C-alpha cells in the first residue's frame, strides 16, 4: 500500500532530512511539503494525503491547532516530528498518533510509517475521524493543564533508543554528571541531557531546593540532616543517598528544612 505523504515542517533542514528519508522508501509517494500550519491545511484539502508528517511547533498554527482545524472526511494518518512536548504523550501512547524525534532516525521513522499504514488499513474513515477528534480534545485538555503550572511536571529522557517519561514528583535528587544530569528516582537512575542551572529554573521551588552548584533535592525525600566537621552539612535522603550541602547554599537549605532563620 503506497502512502501519499505530505510533510509540514517550518525548519528547512528538518524538512530536507525527511524528504531524503522518504525518497529511499518504495511505498511512499511524497506529494508535497508545507512550511506552516495554514499551508498544511490548504495542502491537505487539495492533495488529500494518506499520511501527514507534522511538526509540533510551527509559527502561526502549531501541529495540535492544525489537527483541531482539520475538516476532512478521510483524514490522513499523522506522525508528529518533534523534540517532544510532554502534553502530547497520552495521544502517542494511545496509538492514534505516532511520533519521531528530531533529528529523525530513519529506522524509527519506518516503524512509525508501518503503524500508520496499519491504522489506515484496519480503521474505516469514520472511525479515524472520531479517533482524531478524541485525541485532539485530550491534547487540548492536557495542554491546558500543563500550562496552568509554569514548572516542569515530567521529564522526557532518551534511554537506549526510546524516550522514558519521568514524573518530576518521583525524583529524589538531581546531580551533575559531566555534561549530563543524573536523575534519581525511587527505582532507577537516568542520565538527562540537561543542566542543573536549567532544571533549577524549571522546577517548582516549593518542592525542590538547590543545595549545591551540582545538586538539587526533592524536599520531601530528605530524611535527616547531618552535621560533620568544620560545620559541613549533609542531607540524607529516604533511600540513604547522601547529598553534601555547599557553604554558599547552607543557610537557605537549613532555613527551608528546619523553618528557623537562625538554624545555620
Secondary structure, 3 states (H helix, E strand, C coil): CCEEEEEECCCHHHHHHHHHHHHCCCCEEEEEEECCHHHHHHHHHHHCCCEEEEECCCCCCCHHHHHHHCCCCCCCEEEEEECCCHHHHHHHHHCCCEEEECCCCHHHHHHHHHHHHHHHHHCCHHHHHHHHHHHHHHHHHHHHHHHHCCCCCEEEEEECCEEEEEEHHHEEEEEEECCEEEEEECCCEEEECCCHHHHHHHCCCCCEEEEECCEEEEHHHEEEEEECHHHCEEEEECCCCEEEECHHHHHHHHHHHHCCCCCC
